[in-house]
Amino acid sequence: MAMSQSGHRMTSGMNRHGANGADHDEVILPGLRGKNATPEESAELAIMFRSFATITREVENLPNGIRTVTRSSDPEVMNVLVSHAVGMIDRVGQLDDPEIMIQSPTLDIFFLRGESIASDIEVTDDGLIVLQTSSEPEVVAALQKHVAEVSDMSDRGMAAVHDMMMANGETH
């Protein structure tokens, strides 16, 4: 049975925890739903979280943004990564917050000031390359914080989300 670094079982239907052990379910992943997210977007998130061990990332913080290269050893997961990145960057450009239940507060600024972010996405043999820049220091700081959060999720899966939620004082 797969274990996260925090010791949570990742494949058992009994893997519920939170208040009285009933709030989080790492099999059904209800926190991946959103007030404004499509079922397809939530399904993509579930695939990425369930397959996080296949994902690797390289991150470069730039003076005005970030550059990432993301890969998956699983072609299906790689396709999902591309679809998710394109979809979310498009949502940011439209200021269209999906309001995913487990969404990091770091994303709030993106959906308020997305017009200040220039994004370039390229899929190559080397992986999914994303370059995002801004002339606004607060947005640059948020971009850099968000890529660190995503890298943590690609390293540790839902354990990273749980830790982030606890650090933000969330208990659901």
Backbone as CSV, one residue per row, in Angstrom:
resi,resn,N_x,N_y,N_z,CA_x,CA_y,CA_z,C_x,C_y,C_z
1,MET,0.833,-1.165,0.000,0.000,0.000,0.000,0.888,1.242,0.000
2,ALA,0.574,2.225,-0.844,1.374,3.438,-0.954,1.180,4.304,0.288
3,MET,2.255,4.950,0.725,2.190,5.825,1.887,2.744,7.189,1.489
4,SER,2.125,8.236,1.960,2.683,9.565,1.765,3.788,9.758,2.795
5,GLN,4.571,10.830,2.642,5.637,11.085,3.601,5.082,11.357,4.988
6,SER,3.836,11.814,5.078,3.267,12.078,6.397,2.641,10.827,6.993
7,GLY,2.728,9.691,6.273,2.248,8.433,6.797,0.804,8.112,6.466
8,HIS,0.144,8.941,5.667,-1.231,8.657,5.287,-1.258,7.616,4.176
9,ARG,-2.127,6.637,4.311,-2.298,5.668,3.223,-2.939,6.388,2.055
10,MET,-2.449,6.114,0.846,-2.929,6.830,-0.322,-3.916,6.013,-1.152
11,THR,-4.151,4.763,-0.828,-4.984,3.944,-1.689,-6.156,3.291,-0.977
12,SER,-6.328,3.518,0.291,-7.382,2.839,1.036,-8.618,3.704,1.153
13,GLY,-9.783,3.106,0.980,-11.029,3.805,1.175,-11.224,4.243,2.617
14,MET,-10.453,3.731,3.522,-10.547,4.100,4.927,-9.677,5.309,5.245
15,ASN,-9.097,5.914,4.266,-8.161,7.010,4.485,-8.899,8.335,4.619
16,ARG,-9.615,8.456,5.720,-10.327,9.684,6.018,-9.712,10.261,7.278
17,HIS,-9.557,11.557,7.277,-8.996,12.185,8.462,-9.482,13.606,8.538
18,GLY,-9.148,14.294,9.584,-9.674,15.620,9.845,-10.423,15.543,11.159
19,ALA,-11.377,16.424,11.357,-12.154,16.400,12.591,-12.890,15.070,12.695
20,ASN,-12.624,14.336,13.733,-13.236,13.026,13.967,-13.005,12.045,12.821
21,GLY,-11.973,12.264,12.030,-11.639,11.335,10.957,-12.595,11.348,9.794
22,ALA,-13.408,12.386,9.637,-14.451,12.339,8.622,-14.360,13.430,7.566
23,ASP,-13.409,14.334,7.640,-13.450,15.477,6.743,-12.726,15.301,5.419
24,HIS,-11.645,14.565,5.365,-10.896,14.400,4.124,-10.959,12.949,3.697
25,ASP,-11.075,12.745,2.418,-11.112,11.396,1.874,-10.172,11.391,0.678
26,GLU,-9.031,10.707,0.820,-8.025,10.726,-0.230,-8.314,9.753,-1.362
27,VAL,-9.437,9.073,-1.316,-9.846,8.229,-2.430,-10.834,8.989,-3.303
28,ILE,-11.860,9.552,-2.681,-12.878,10.294,-3.429,-12.381,11.701,-3.762
29,LEU,-11.549,12.285,-2.912,-10.964,13.613,-3.094,-12.031,14.690,-3.310
30,PRO,-12.996,14.826,-2.381,-14.059,15.815,-2.567,-13.554,17.253,-2.574
31,GLY,-12.410,17.521,-1.965,-11.862,18.876,-1.937,-11.409,19.387,-3.282
32,LEU,-11.400,18.536,-4.295,-10.980,18.950,-5.635,-12.148,19.523,-6.436
33,ARG,-13.315,19.518,-5.850,-14.470,20.134,-6.501,-14.437,21.628,-6.214
34,GLY,-15.101,22.392,-7.059,-15.143,23.822,-6.847,-16.479,24.413,-7.219
35,LYS,-16.760,25.577,-6.647,-18.019,26.267,-6.936,-18.134,26.605,-8.417
36,ASN,-16.989,26.843,-9.056,-16.975,27.275,-10.446,-16.065,26.382,-11.293
37,ALA,-15.848,25.161,-10.853,-14.988,24.225,-11.593,-15.858,23.210,-12.314
38,THR,-15.400,22.791,-13.472,-16.123,21.757,-14.209,-15.763,20.387,-13.633
39,PRO,-16.614,19.401,-13.838,-16.265,18.045,-13.408,-14.965,17.563,-14.061
40,GLU,-14.709,17.984,-15.296,-13.473,17.590,-15.990,-12.246,18.186,-15.309
41,GLU,-12.348,19.440,-14.858,-11.219,20.062,-14.156,-10.944,19.336,-12.840
42,SER,-11.991,19.000,-12.107,-11.815,18.272,-10.853,-11.223,16.889,-11.107
43,ALA,-11.654,16.244,-12.192,-11.109,14.919,-12.535,-9.627,15.022,-12.886
44,GLU,-9.232,16.090,-13.588,-7.807,16.283,-13.893,-6.991,16.419,-12.612
45,LEU,-7.487,17.206,-11.668,-6.780,17.366,-10.397,-6.627,16.024,-9.701
46,ALA,-7.685,15.221,-9.716,-7.628,13.905,-9.062,-6.568,13.026,-9.705
47,ILE,-6.497,13.041,-11.031,-5.481,12.239,-11.726,-4.083,12.695,-11.304
48,MET,-3.869,14.010,-11.255,-2.544,14.515,-10.883,-2.193,14.159,-9.446
49,PHE,-3.164,14.294,-8.514,-2.877,13.956,-7.125,-2.649,12.463,-6.945
50,ARG,-3.420,11.655,-7.629,-3.237,10.202,-7.490,-1.945,9.731,-8.140
51,SER,-1.434,10.508,-9.092,-0.241,10.108,-9.853,0.942,11.014,-9.572
52,PHE,0.922,11.718,-8.443,1.976,12.698,-8.175,3.371,12.095,-8.220
53,ALA,3.497,10.815,-7.917,4.816,10.180,-7.914,5.420,10.104,-9.312
54,THR,4.608,10.275,-10.357,5.123,10.232,-11.733,5.572,11.610,-12.215
55,ILE,5.356,12.645,-11.408,5.583,14.024,-11.835,6.905,14.547,-11.287
56,THR,7.665,15.213,-12.153,8.879,15.909,-11.728,8.824,17.340,-12.244
57,ARG,9.485,18.227,-11.518,9.466,19.649,-11.899,10.830,20.283,-11.704
58,GLU,11.115,21.220,-12.566,12.259,22.111,-12.400,11.688,23.512,-12.350
59,VAL,12.104,24.293,-11.372,11.581,25.637,-11.189,12.737,26.622,-11.160
60,GLU,12.559,27.698,-11.882,13.534,28.795,-11.861,12.780,30.073,-11.519
61,ASN,13.129,30.685,-10.386,12.572,31.987,-10.055,13.350,33.043,-10.826
62,LEU,12.612,33.875,-11.537,13.194,34.954,-12.321,12.934,36.278,-11.604
63,PRO,13.683,37.312,-11.904,13.435,38.600,-11.249,11.995,39.101,-11.448
64,ASN,11.388,38.716,-12.581,10.035,39.181,-12.880,9.014,38.045,-13.002
65,GLY,9.341,36.848,-12.457,8.376,35.756,-12.550,8.988,34.393,-12.320
66,ILE,8.528,33.439,-13.132,8.961,32.052,-12.961,9.072,31.354,-14.316
67,ARG,9.878,30.304,-14.323,9.945,29.385,-15.470,9.947,27.981,-14.882
68,THR,9.031,27.140,-15.368,8.966,25.770,-14.878,9.027,24.796,-16.042
69,VAL,9.573,23.638,-15.765,9.524,22.512,-16.695,8.943,21.350,-15.898
70,THR,7.806,20.858,-16.352,7.107,19.779,-15.652,7.001,18.579,-16.570
71,ARG,7.236,17.407,-15.990,7.189,16.160,-16.762,6.440,15.110,-15.963
72,SER,5.960,14.102,-16.684,5.435,12.908,-16.043,5.936,11.705,-16.816
73,SER,6.263,10.664,-16.089,6.683,9.417,-16.731,5.478,8.674,-17.313
74,ASP,4.267,9.122,-17.002,3.033,8.515,-17.500,2.438,9.433,-18.568
75,PRO,2.330,8.967,-19.819,1.811,9.829,-20.904,0.411,10.389,-20.619
76,GLU,-0.457,9.606,-19.973,-1.802,10.112,-19.649,-1.710,11.272,-18.671
77,VAL,-0.870,11.131,-17.660,-0.694,12.195,-16.676,-0.079,13.421,-17.353
78,MET,0.847,13.208,-18.259,1.447,14.335,-18.973,0.386,15.102,-19.755
79,ASN,-0.515,14.387,-20.423,-1.604,15.050,-21.151,-2.490,15.850,-20.205
80,VAL,-2.752,15.295,-19.032,-3.567,15.988,-18.035,-2.841,17.229,-17.523
81,LEU,-1.542,17.127,-17.292,-0.760,18.288,-16.852,-0.866,19.435,-17.854
82,VAL,-0.745,19.110,-19.131,-0.824,20.134,-20.174,-2.220,20.751,-20.181
83,SER,-3.247,19.908,-20.168,-4.617,20.411,-20.179,-4.896,21.295,-18.970
84,HIS,-4.443,20.866,-17.801,-4.659,21.636,-16.580,-3.943,22.988,-16.650
85,ALA,-2.696,22.990,-17.053,-1.932,24.239,-17.122,-2.562,25.214,-18.106
86,VAL,-2.906,24.730,-19.289,-3.524,25.597,-20.300,-4.856,26.137,-19.775
87,GLY,-5.670,25.259,-19.186,-6.973,25.673,-18.684,-6.887,26.683,-17.560
88,MET,-5.980,26.460,-16.624,-5.872,27.370,-15.490,-5.263,28.710,-15.896
89,ILE,-4.290,28.680,-16.790,-3.716,29.945,-17.257,-4.770,30.737,-18.029
90,ASP,-5.612,30.048,-18.797,-6.705,30.709,-19.495,-7.694,31.309,-18.490
91,ARG,-8.008,30.555,-17.427,-8.917,31.068,-16.398,-8.347,32.325,-15.741
92,VAL,-7.042,32.316,-15.446,-6.409,33.484,-14.834,-6.548,34.688,-15.769
93,GLY,-6.299,34.479,-17.055,-6.426,35.568,-18.018,-7.839,36.123,-18.092
94,GLN,-8.820,35.270,-17.825,-10.223,35.697,-17.843,-10.729,36.122,-16.462
95,LEU,-9.859,36.059,-15.448,-10.212,36.366,-14.057,-11.385,35.492,-13.602
96,ASP,-11.337,34.214,-13.971,-12.417,33.255,-13.756,-11.982,32.199,-12.742
97,ASP,-12.110,32.522,-11.464,-11.663,31.666,-10.363,-12.521,30.398,-10.284
98,PRO,-11.900,29.203,-10.322,-12.682,27.976,-10.214,-13.178,27.705,-8.791
99,GLU,-12.592,28.392,-7.801,-12.972,28.259,-6.399,-12.955,26.801,-5.925
100,ILE,-11.825,26.130,-6.201,-11.622,24.751,-5.740,-11.537,24.770,-4.217
101,MET,-12.178,23.815,-3.573,-12.242,23.816,-2.104,-10.865,23.864,-1.453
102,ILE,-9.885,23.156,-1.993,-8.559,23.104,-1.361,-7.593,24.119,-1.961
103,GLN,-8.098,25.018,-2.760,-7.267,25.980,-3.476,-6.456,26.856,-2.527
104,SER,-5.215,27.054,-2.851,-4.330,27.889,-2.052,-4.763,29.352,-2.113
105,PRO,-4.727,30.061,-0.974,-5.010,31.492,-0.984,-4.033,32.279,-1.861
106,THR,-2.902,31.687,-2.165,-1.919,32.329,-3.043,-2.532,32.656,-4.405
107,LEU,-3.501,31.862,-4.837,-4.100,32.062,-6.158,-5.036,33.263,-6.224
108,ASP,-5.485,33.757,-5.089,-6.457,34.859,-5.094,-5.984,36.039,-5.926
109,ILE,-4.734,36.430,-5.766,-4.210,37.584,-6.502,-4.222,37.339,-8.016
110,PHE,-4.046,36.090,-8.428,-4.056,35.786,-9.859,-5.419,36.078,-10.469
111,PHE,-6.478,35.715,-9.743,-7.816,35.904,-10.275,-8.316,37.332,-10.100
112,LEU,-7.582,38.143,-9.344,-7.900,39.563,-9.223,-7.084,40.410,-10.192
113,ARG,-5.838,39.968,-10.465,-4.925,40.790,-11.271,-4.280,39.975,-12.394
114,GLY,-5.020,39.020,-12.917,-4.500,38.142,-13.965,-4.055,38.859,-15.218
115,GLU,-4.642,40.021,-15.465,-4.241,40.769,-16.663,-2.802,41.256,-16.569
116,SER,-2.227,41.232,-15.372,-0.843,41.685,-15.199,0.168,40.543,-15.370
117,ILE,-0.322,39.339,-15.716,0.554,38.187,-15.882,0.660,37.838,-17.365
118,ALA,1.888,37.818,-17.866,2.150,37.347,-19.232,2.560,35.888,-19.130
119,SER,1.902,35.035,-19.892,2.169,33.593,-19.815,2.529,33.042,-21.180
120,ASP,3.492,32.140,-21.183,3.890,31.426,-22.391,3.975,29.953,-22.035
121,ILE,3.274,29.131,-22.792,3.255,27.690,-22.550,3.792,27.000,-23.790
122,GLU,4.682,26.039,-23.557,5.255,25.276,-24.669,5.381,23.820,-24.240
123,VAL,4.925,22.934,-25.101,5.096,21.504,-24.846,6.182,21.009,-25.787
124,THR,7.251,20.480,-25.203,8.375,19.994,-25.995,8.693,18.565,-25.569
125,ASP,9.666,17.968,-26.214,10.131,16.647,-25.798,10.695,16.692,-24.375
126,ASP,11.118,17.882,-23.947,11.680,18.059,-22.605,10.598,18.175,-21.536
127,GLY,9.357,18.470,-21.915,8.274,18.581,-20.947,7.408,19.790,-21.211
128,LEU,6.572,20.107,-20.248,5.695,21.267,-20.300,6.469,22.448,-19.726
129,ILE,6.741,23.427,-20.568,7.508,24.591,-20.146,6.548,25.767,-20.002
130,VAL,6.523,26.361,-18.815,5.662,27.508,-18.550,6.536,28.661,-18.096
131,LEU,6.367,29.797,-18.746,7.042,31.035,-18.379,5.946,32.037,-18.035
132,GLN,5.992,32.571,-16.811,5.021,33.574,-16.403,5.771,34.739,-15.786
133,THR,5.420,35.938,-16.243,6.091,37.136,-15.769,5.062,38.223,-15.466
134,SER,5.502,39.193,-14.666,4.662,40.329,-14.335,5.559,41.502,-13.961
135,SER,5.057,42.708,-14.168,5.795,43.899,-13.737,5.385,44.316,-12.328
136,GLU,4.429,43.587,-11.730,3.942,43.910,-10.390,4.624,43.022,-9.342
137,PRO,5.416,43.607,-8.439,6.153,42.809,-7.447,5.285,41.857,-6.627
138,GLU,4.074,42.276,-6.228,3.202,41.384,-5.457,2.793,40.157,-6.270
139,VAL,2.552,40.355,-7.555,2.160,39.250,-8.431,3.350,38.318,-8.636
140,VAL,4.542,38.878,-8.828,5.753,38.062,-8.975,5.959,37.210,-7.720
141,ALA,5.806,37.811,-6.554,5.962,37.059,-5.307,4.935,35.927,-5.225
142,ALA,3.702,36.192,-5.656,2.666,35.157,-5.637,2.980,34.045,-6.638
143,LEU,3.480,34.400,-7.820,3.880,33.389,-8.805,4.949,32.476,-8.208
144,GLN,5.924,33.071,-7.561,7.018,32.286,-6.993,6.549,31.426,-5.827
145,LYS,5.637,31.941,-5.016,5.101,31.139,-3.918,4.266,29.988,-4.478
146,HIS,3.459,30.275,-5.505,2.603,29.236,-6.072,3.416,28.105,-6.698
147,VAL,4.489,28.427,-7.417,5.271,27.333,-8.014,5.918,26.476,-6.932
148,ALA,6.273,27.077,-5.809,6.818,26.282,-4.699,5.732,25.363,-4.128
149,GLU,4.510,25.869,-4.016,3.400,25.041,-3.536,3.131,23.877,-4.492
150,VAL,3.126,24.169,-5.792,2.874,23.118,-6.786,3.997,22.080,-6.746
151,SER,5.224,22.532,-6.608,6.342,21.586,-6.515,6.203,20.699,-5.281
152,ASP,5.772,21.288,-4.166,5.561,20.506,-2.954,4.463,19.460,-3.186
153,MET,3.393,19.854,-3.877,2.325,18.898,-4.181,2.812,17.796,-5.112
154,SER,3.672,18.144,-6.062,4.173,17.105,-6.972,5.149,16.176,-6.250
155,ASP,5.755,16.653,-5.178,6.648,15.814,-4.369,5.881,14.966,-3.358
156,ARG,4.819,15.548,-2.739,4.186,14.890,-1.600,2.688,14.647,-1.749
157,GLY,2.104,15.047,-2.862,0.683,14.812,-3.074,-0.187,15.560,-2.082
158,MET,-1.276,14.901,-1.659,-2.246,15.530,-0.765,-1.650,15.886,0.593
159,ALA,-0.596,15.237,1.003,0.037,15.591,2.281,0.466,17.056,2.259
160,ALA,0.936,17.537,1.115,1.342,18.937,0.993,0.134,19.862,1.140
161,VAL,-0.991,19.469,0.558,-2.208,20.268,0.659,-2.677,20.320,2.104
162,HIS,-2.670,19.181,2.764,-3.099,19.137,4.160,-2.216,20.036,5.023
163,ASP,-0.919,19.986,4.817,-0.004,20.820,5.589,-0.278,22.307,5.328
164,MET,-0.520,22.655,4.051,-0.802,24.045,3.696,-2.102,24.515,4.361
165,MET,-3.122,23.655,4.323,-4.402,24.024,4.927,-4.261,24.209,6.434
166,MET,-3.507,23.341,7.067,-3.297,23.467,8.512,-2.534,24.768,8.825
167,ALA,-1.543,25.078,8.005,-0.763,26.314,8.217,-1.638,27.562,8.029
168,ASN,-2.673,27.442,7.179,-3.590,28.560,6.936,-4.742,28.580,7.922
169,GLY,-4.732,27.643,8.886,-5.770,27.615,9.901,-7.060,26.959,9.471
170,GLU,-7.041,26.237,8.352,-8.238,25.565,7.868,-8.307,24.180,8.495
171,THR,-9.505,23.759,8.856,-9.659,22.463,9.502,-10.577,21.536,8.748
172,HIS,-11.061,21.914,7.574,-11.970,21.024,6.839,-11.260,20.057,5.987
